[in-house]
Amino acid sequence: MKIDTTTLQPGMKFSSKWFEGTTEIIAVNLNENTLDVEIYRANGHNHSEVWNLQHTIWGFERFEYRFTIPIEPKH
């Protein structure tokens, strides 16, 4: 999948090979080349960070990050 600045949107969640937990995109700032994210750690120590947008895109391209896909309930 090709990732670019239009792919990453607020509300998207993804995991990382670098830490346990889930990251949620809170805001995308193209002018400043940043992502505001909330990191929900497995140990309960959640926190906000500002990430470099281009570095995050490269992380997806290197498969360091993967989108979290919600599981649909079975009927």
Beta strands, then each sheet from edge to edge (+ up, - down):
strand 1: 13-16
strand 2: 21-29
strand 3: 34-41
strand 4: 47-52
strand 5: 65-67
sheet 1: 4+ 3- 2+ 1- 5+
end
